[in-house]
Amino acid sequence: MIEENQNKYHNIVVDIYSLYYRAYYSSRHLTHKLSDGTRLVTGGIYASIQMLRLIQSKFLVKYGYMYCVFDSIFSGDAIRKQKDPLYEANRDEKKDPIFCLGFDYLYNILLNFDNRYFIIKKPNSEADDLAYPLAQNSELSYSALFVSNDFDWARVITSKVHLAKYEKNKNRKKDYVIYNQEVFRDKYGFDPEDNTIKLYKAFRGDKPNNIGPGVPFIKEDLLIKLINEFQYGTVDDIICGLNSLSYVTTKWKRNIKNNFARLKLNYNMVDCQQISTENLDDFMFPSVFKPNTLKILYASLGFKIVDDRVDLQKTDNTFFVSKKISRV
């Protein structure tokens, strides 16, 4: 397995929703009362900014670029819910106005944050939909690290593009673990490609987005064999070829066929929107460092700053407590 500090990259792409979600729920006790009386969970904003700086210092070369990819927070309502009304029905945070307000504050902060940052957000699109076309961008494809705990993002992995997930490393301590093609294959048993990820999630489902399993309780070794057998095929191809596969028992052939409708739906649900790299440029906004704007935003959140560097420090007692914020 690759050690986390072995490589640095010219470009880093961060799944902001994934990062903010973990920051928010690890620090909900850290709040500040806004001028209109709203008590905002500023801990999620503060921890997100600190984690971005950590990722930048740990993995980015000196003159590299950071790309912050935002979900259009109600994107699932417009597109995927047309296919499955239960899509994201379990995502209570998207119904939480305080969660959404903090996410908007973070977006506005990052737009004014650093001249080496780019902010990417497309209406009616999730960050998952934007990650794959970003990885095809010629400016990123030669050296990039994508940072997300979302399994969908594994489809970006190539010889030059890697994925960082925050999870237990080989020493059983939580940290950023880097996946290249070899590391991913060793762990999951198949190559990280767009179609293999779709096949895996078609069978296993996607619990965070309320997509049920396509074939409940299918054994992992059988699923891996099917994915490798039909690496470039669809679930339709699997159904058509099942009878010729000696390693699939009669029972599992029947189970897979009986669940074809759900498999087909899942395969379509986990597919990314078709967005070209050229079209993505229309939704990529350069961050422009504006210290005065940042001072206003930070002051409204109760953050303290250091001189003109606009570095965050401890805030007032409504925000900062001695309890350590978990890394996300």
Residue pairs with C-beta under 8 A, 6 or more apart in sequence:
1 169
1 170
1 177
1 178
1 183
1 186
2 162
2 177
2 178
2 179
2 180
2 183
3 178
4 58
4 164
4 169
4 175
4 176
4 177
4 178
5 58
6 178
7 59
7 162
7 178
8 59
8 60
8 61
8 64
9 59
9 60
9 61
9 64
9 143
9 144
9 145
9 162
10 60
10 61
10 64
10 65
10 142
10 143
10 144
11 64
11 65
11 66
11 67
11 139
11 140
11 143
11 144
11 145
12 55
12 56
12 59
12 60
12 64
12 65
12 66
12 67
12 144
12 145
12 146
12 147
13 67
13 69
13 131
13 134
13 135
13 140
13 144
13 145
13 146
13 147
14 52
14 55
14 66
14 67
14 68
14 69
14 146
14 147
14 148
15 69
15 127
15 131
15 146
15 147
15 148
15 149
15 150
15 153
16 48
16 68
16 69
16 70
16 71
16 106
16 107
16 110
16 127
17 70
17 71
17 73
17 103
17 126
17 127
18 127
18 148
18 149
18 150
19 48
19 51
19 52
19 147
19 328
20 44
20 45
20 48
20 102
20 103
20 106
21 93
22 149
22 166
22 326
22 328
23 43
23 44
23 45
23 46
23 47
23 48
23 51
23 325
23 328
24 41
24 43
24 44
24 93
24 99
24 102
25 44
25 93
26 43
26 47
26 325
26 326
26 328
27 41
27 43
27 44
27 46
27 47
27 325
27 326
28 41
28 43
28 44
29 43
29 321
29 323
30 41
30 42
30 43
30 46
30 319
30 320
30 321
30 325
31 39
31 40
31 41
31 42
31 43
31 318
31 319
32 39
32 40
32 42
32 301
32 302
32 315
32 316
32 318
32 319
33 39
33 40
33 302
33 318
34 40
34 300
34 301
35 300
38 98
38 101
39 98
40 98
40 101
40 102
40 105
40 301
41 98
41 99
41 102
42 102
42 301
42 302
42 303
42 315
42 319
43 319
43 325
44 99
44 102
44 106
45 102
45 105
45 106
45 109
45 301
46 301
46 303
46 312
46 315
46 319
46 325
47 325
47 328
48 106
48 328
49 106
49 109
49 312
50 312
50 325
51 327
51 328
52 66
52 68
52 110
54 327
55 66
55 147
55 164
55 176
56 66
58 176
59 145
59 147
59 164
59 176
60 66
63 116
64 116
65 116
65 117
65 118
66 114
66 116
66 117
66 118
67 117
67 118
67 120
67 134
67 140
67 284
68 110
68 117
68 118
68 119
68 120
68 287
69 120
69 121
69 127
69 130
69 131
69 134
70 103
70 107
70 119
70 120
70 121
70 127
71 121
71 125
71 126
71 127
72 121
72 122
72 123
72 124
72 125
72 126
73 94
73 100
73 103
74 94
75 123
75 124
75 125
75 126
75 129
76 87
76 88
76 91
76 126
76 209
77 88
78 124
79 124
79 273
80 87
80 88
80 269
81 87
81 88
83 265
83 268
83 269
84 211
84 265
84 269
86 210
87 209
87 210
87 211
87 269
88 94
88 209
88 210
89 210
90 208
90 209
90 210
91 208
91 209
91 210
93 99
94 100
105 297
105 301
107 119
107 121
108 297
109 294
109 297
109 298
110 117
110 119
110 287
111 119
111 285
111 287
111 288
112 287
112 288
112 289
112 290
112 293
112 294
112 297
113 287
113 289
113 294
114 287
114 289
115 286
115 287
115 288
115 289
116 287
117 286
117 287
118 284
118 285
118 286
118 287
119 284
119 285
119 286
119 287
120 130
120 134
120 280
120 283
120 284
120 285
121 283
121 285
122 129
122 130
122 275
122 280
122 283
125 273
125 275
127 148
127 150
128 150
128 152
128 153
128 272
129 272
129 273
129 275
130 275
130 280
130 283
131 146
131 148
131 152
131 153
131 155
131 156
132 155
132 156
132 194
132 272
133 272
133 275
133 276
133 277
133 279
133 280
134 140
134 146
134 156
134 277
134 280
135 141
135 144
135 146
135 156
135 158
135 161
136 277
137 277
137 280
138 277
140 161
141 158
141 160
141 161
142 160
143 160
144 160
144 161
144 162
145 161
145 162
145 163
145 164
145 178
146 153
146 156
146 161
146 162
146 163
146 164
147 163
147 164
147 176
148 163
148 164
148 165
149 165
149 166
149 167
150 208
151 197
151 200
151 201
151 206
152 197
152 201
152 206
152 270
152 272
153 163
154 163
154 179
154 184
154 192
154 197
155 192
155 193
155 194
155 197
155 272
156 163
157 163
157 179
157 180
157 181
157 184
157 192
158 181
159 180
159 181
162 178
162 179
162 180
163 178
163 179
163 184
163 192
164 176
164 177
164 178
164 179
165 176
165 177
165 179
166 174
166 175
166 176
166 177
166 327
166 328
167 174
167 177
168 174
168 177
169 175
169 177
174 327
175 327
179 187
179 192
181 191
181 192
184 191
184 192
185 191
185 192
188 200
188 224
189 220
189 224
189 227
189 228
190 196
190 200
190 224
190 227
190 228
190 231
191 231
193 231
194 272
195 231
195 232
195 233
195 234
196 227
196 231
197 270
198 267
198 270
198 271
199 226
199 227
199 230
199 235
199 238
199 267
200 223
200 227
201 211
201 266
201 270
202 214
202 235
202 263
202 266
202 267
202 270
203 213
203 214
203 215
203 218
203 223
203 226
203 263
203 266
204 213
204 214
204 223
205 211
205 212
205 213
205 214
205 266
206 266
206 269
206 270
211 266
211 269
211 270
212 262
212 266
213 262
214 235
214 259
214 262
214 263
214 266
214 267
215 255
215 256
215 259
215 262
215 263
216 259
218 252
218 255
218 256
222 247
222 248
222 252
225 247
226 238
226 245
226 248
229 238
229 241
229 245
230 237
230 238
230 241
233 241
234 267
235 260
235 263
235 264
235 267
236 264
238 256
239 256
239 257
239 260
239 263
242 248
242 253
242 256
242 257
243 253
245 253
248 256
256 263
291 308
291 310
294 305
294 310
295 305
295 310
298 304
298 305
298 310
298 312
301 315
301 319
302 315
302 316
302 318
302 319
303 312
303 313
303 315
303 319
304 312
304 313
304 314
304 315
304 316
305 311
305 312
305 313
306 313
314 320
